[in-house]
């Protein structure tokens, strides 16, 4: 249907209710009539911030922008983005997804309590708030028939009554609040916050201005200024990372990476404040850790090492620089590819949050293993240096060596592998260390 056809259908078939909805518009409360609107007259809003990153990723794979108004397949694609997990693109359609936990909870709640709050709808049927519920209803109509799902409660927001600027502000408030209650992908929460910050004229490089905008946004971000600051700094360094990769604005490349950038923001705020001369070097190392797929906790550990063991930190920076310089000399790019798919069971597991981080950004040509090994080895040495319990350290060393010679015979296999020269060199380092420190122990005779 065209916008005019949807508008006409709504005018003809809308049914009044005796209820009203209070909405915060231009710094005051206003009441709007709630109508029963036919579901078939409503259109999913492809430009909604709540699924912007996933939509862009799907569009890139499909090779065209989603157009639910004119393409049933594109409408199904938006439904999958809103409701499913584990989906992928095969040719010109989305496949392989399964209903997510949030969808099942939404459907169950709808069946028991029906509708808690009305959708926000423009008179031409475009839904401005309530797209997940509309997607659910359209799917249920196909699966169970129209009966019971033909109408939905909605308020009609006429442009003559609420202009786009006012509606945009209303959507920001609602989306930011809702994102804290419903498990939308974190990247979309940050994109909604970014849009809200941009509309307030934020200067991303001025800490005072970040603080100003955080104060303005805290009312809709958990009423917590400190939390708002963390999100704004995550956005700032997410943008910096994309620019460093030559892919500014391609946020869909960073799906599932947001916790890493929250920690980058926390670290860099302190480094820029207290160690400004070291900030550029630190940021380069943190970006290397992200490209190597190190978990977000590693970022905090690197800050600890920077503060407490500057010599070891400097050695790590030099080692990572050497690896990257060798890689850069080959002409390879650090350009990001599409995110690595995560299995549905990993995306939608049990109630507890997964303890393991998702894979890092997909940088196909980056020397991930070499950089990861350099970082892990440096942090392992740093963490070991923090304990004064010699017996504990020696027993940990022995336990690790035992792993190499247990029933799996890892050491023997490694010595016969294609990496045997490196294995022999590493094993030789251990033997050399033992030989050079024998004098510290009064070995028993024989």
N, C-alpha and C positions, 0 to 999 in steps of 0.2 A: 504493500500500500504506500501511496505517496503521503507526504505530510498533510495535504488537504483532505485526503480520504480518511486518514486517522482522526483528524480534527472533527470531521463531520460525524464519524462513527461515535466519537466520545460525546459530542453534543446530543446525538440522537438517543444513545443508550445509557448514558450516565444516570445513576439513581441516587437521590439524596438520602442522607442519613440524618439523624438528629444530633450528631456529634460534631465537635470542632477540635482543631489542633492548634496549640499555641506554639508559635515559632518566633525566634529572636531575629528581628529584622531591623537593621540600621539602629542598633543600640536601644531597641525597645521591643516589648512583647506584642505580638499581634495574633488575632484568632482567624483561622481559615476554616471554611466548610470542608467537611470530609465527604467525599462522594464514593459511590461504588462505580468503578470504571471497568469496562470489559478488557480482559487480559490481551485479547487479540489486537486491540487498538494501541498497545504499548510497544515501544521500541527500546532495546538495550542501548545504553549510551557508551559508544566505543571510546570516547575521550575521557572516561572516568579515571581519576588518579589511582583508585584503589587496585587496579590491575594493569597499570600503565607499562610496567617492565615486562610482564609476561606477554602482554599484547604485542609489544614491539618485537620481542623475540619470535613469536609465532608469525608475525607479518614478514620478518626477515626470511624465515624458512619457507613461507608460502610464496614469497616473491611479489606480494601485493598487499595493500592496506585492506584491513577488514571493513566490509561494508554490509552490516546486518540488515540494512534497509532494503537492499536489492538482491542479496544472496542468502538463501537458506543455509548453505554450507558455512558461510561466515557467521551466521547467527548461532549455529551449533558450535562453532569454534569458540565464540565468546562464552557460551554456556560452559564449555569444558574448562576454559580458563578460570571461570568464576567458581566452579563446583567440583572439579576433579583434581586428582594428583596423578603423576606418572605418565601423563600424556606426551605424545610426540607428533611430529608432522610427517605424513607420508604422502608425497605428491601434493595434492591440493586440498587435503583434509587432515583433521586431527584424529589420531588413532591411539589405542593402547592405554587410555586413561581409565581410572576407576573412581567412583564417588569418594570424595574426601570425608574426613571425620566431621569437618564443619558443615558440609552439606547434609550428612546424615542427621546431625544434631538439629540443624535448621528445619529439615523436613519433619523430624519427630515432634519438634516444638510446634510447628504449624498444624500438624494433625491433632495435637492435644489442645492447644490454646488458640488456634487459628492465627489472627494477625494482631500483633501488639501495637504497632504504630503504622500510620499511612505512608505510602510512597509519595515522593514529590515528583510531580509530572508537569511538563509544559503542555499547553493546550493541543499541540500537535502530536502528543503521545510520547515524546522523548522523556525517559526517566532520568531524573537528576539525582535522586537518592532512593535506593532500594533495588539496585540492579541484581544483586544476588538472589533476592526473593523473587523477582520477576523471572530470572533464569530458572529457578527451581519450579515455579508454576508452569512455565512453558514446557519443561521436561515432564512434569507430572501429567500435564494434559495429553502428551503423546503416549505416556506409559499407562495411564489409568482412564483417560477420557476427560471430557470437559466438565462433567458433573462434579460440582464441589470446588472447581478451580476456574470457573468462568469469569468471576469478578474479583477485584481487589480494591481495598480501601486506598484512596489517594486524595491529596490536595492538589488543586489545579493552580499553578503559579503563572499568571498572565504577565507577559512582558510589560504591559502598561501599568501593572501594579508593582511588579518586582523586576527591575532591570537586571542585565547580566552582571554588572559589578556587584550589586547587592546579593544576587544569587550565588555568585562565585564565593563571596565571603561566607555565606550561609553554608555552602558545601564544604569549605575548608574547615569550619568549626565542627560540622557534623562528621566529616571523614576522619579528622584527627581524633575526635572523641571516640568514634566507633572503632578506629584502628587499634585503640588501646584495649578494647573489649573483645573484638573478634580477631582471629589469627590470620589477618592478611599478611602477605609476605612483607618482611621488614623493609625491603627495598621500596615498596609502595608507600609505607608510612613515611620514609625519609623523603620520597618524591613529593608527597603531600605537604610535608613540612617545608621542603625547599620552595614549592610554589607559594606557600603562605609567606615565607621570609622574603622572597623576591618581590611579592606584591607590597611589602612594607619597605622597599628600597634598601635592603641590607647591603652593607659593605663587608664582604666575606673576609677581607684582610685587616679589618679593624676590630680588635678584641672588644673595645668599648661598644661598637655598634652591634656585635654579636650579642653582647649582654643586653643591650636595649631591646633587640628583637626577641630574645629569650623571655624577657619580662613581658612583652606584649603577647607572646604565644603561650605562656605558661598556663593561662586559664583553660586552654583546650588541650594541653599536653600534660595531663595528670596533675595540674595545678602545682607543678614542681619546676622552678626556675633552673635548678642544677641539672635536672634531666633534660630540659630543653636545650641547655648549653651543650650537653654531650651529643645530642642529635645534630645540632647545627655544626659542630666540629667534625662529626662523622661525615656529614655532607661535604664540608669544605675539602677534606682529604680524599674522599671518594672522587670528587671533581678533579683534584690534583693528580690522582692516580690515572684517571682516564685521559687527562691531558698529556701526562708523561708517556702514555701508551699510544698517543696519537689518535685517540678515539673519544674525544670530548663529547659528552652528552649521551653516550651509548650505555645507559644505565642497565639495560637488560643483560649486558655482559657480566654484571656483578651480582646477579641473583645468588642468594645464599652466602654472600660475603660480608654482610653488614656488621656482624659482631667484630670482625677483624678491623674494620674502619672505625668503629667506636673506640677500640683500644688505641688505634693510631692517633686519633684525636686527643684522647686522654694523655698519651705520652708526649705528643708534640706541643701541647699547650704548656706543659711544664718545662720542656726543653727550650722552647722559644723564649719563655719568660726568664729562666735562670741560666741557660747556656746558649745564648743566641748564636755564637760563633760555631757551635756544633750542630745546629739545627738541620742544615742542608745535608750533612753527612748522615745524621740519624734518620732523616726521612728516606734517603736513598737505601739505607740498610733495611728499614721497615718495609719499603716497597719490594725489596728483594725477598724478604721473608714471605710476603704475601704471594708473590709470583711462584715461590717454591712450595706454596701450599702448607706452610707451617701453621699450626693452630693458633687461635687468637691469644691464648695464654703466653705463647712465645714472645709476643710483642711486649708484654709487660715484663717478662724475664729479661729481655734485651735492655730495657730501661734500667732494671736493677743492676745488671752487669756494667752498664755505662757509668752508673753512679758509684759502684763499689769496687770495680776492678777495671780501671781505665786501660791498663796495659793489655789485658786479655781482649777487651773490647776493640782496641786499636788493631790487634793482630787479626781479629775476625773481619773488621772492615777491609783490611788489606787483602785478606784471602778472598773475600767475596768480590772485591774490585778486580782481582787478578782473574777469577773465573769469568766475570762478566766481560772483561776486556778481551779475553781470548774468544769468547762467544761472539762479541760484537765484531771482531776482526773477520769472522766468517761471513758477515753480511746478513745474518739472521735477524729477524724482527721480533720485538716483544709485543706484537699486536695480539689482542685478545680474540679468541674464537668464541663460539657460543658456549654457554655453560655446560659442564659435564652433567648428563642426565643422572638423576638419583632415583633408585627403584622406589615404587610406591610404598613398599613396606618400611623403607627408611624415612620417607617423607611423612607418613601417616601412621606412626607406630603407636605404642600405648601411651597412657596419659603422661608419663614422665618425659621430660625433655631429654633428647639424646645427649649423652655426655661427650660424644666425639664430634669434632667439627666436620662440616661438609668439605668436600674437596676444594682446593683453592681455585682461583681463576684459571680458565683454560688458556694457557700460553704455550702453544704447541712446540715452539722452537727454543724455549728458554731452558738453560741447563739446571733444571729443577733439582735433580738428585745431588749434583755437586754442591749447589748452594745450600740445600737442606742439610747435607752432611756437615758442611762447615759450621752452620749455625747450631745444629744439634750437638756437635762435638765441643764447640766452645761453651755452650750452656751447661753441658754435662760437667766439663772441667770447672766451670764457675760454681755450680751448685755443690760439687764435691769439695771445693776450697772453702765453702762456708761452714763446714763442720770441723770441729776440733777433736772428734772422736776417732782416733786413729784405728782402733780395733774394728769399729763399724765400717770404716772405709776399706780396710784390708779384706774384711769378710765379703763386702760387696764385690770387690775385684775378683776374689776367688770364685764367688758364685757365678759371675759372668764368664770366667774362664771355663768353669765346669760345663756351662751350657754348650760350649764349642766341642766338647769331647764326650757328651752323653750318648745315649743310644742312637741319636740322629747322626752322629759322626759329622757334624757340620764342618769342622775344621778340615778333616780328611777330604771331604767332598770339595771344599773351597780350594784346597791345595792342588786339586786335579782339574779345576775349572779353567775357563779362559782368562780369569782374573788372578791366576795363581801368582804371578809376579808381584802384584799389589798385596796379596794375602801374605806372601812370604816376607815382603818388606815390613808390613805391619807387625807380623809375628816376630820378626827379627828385632824390631824396636823394643818389644817387651823383654826379650831375652837380653838385649843390651842394657836395658834399665836394671834388670836383676843383677847382671854381672857388675855394673858400675856401683851398686849400692850394697854389695855383699859385706863390705867392711862395717856396715852399720849393725850387723847382727853377728853375735858370737855363735857361729854354726857348730853344732855338736860334731865330734870327731867321727870319722867313718861314714 
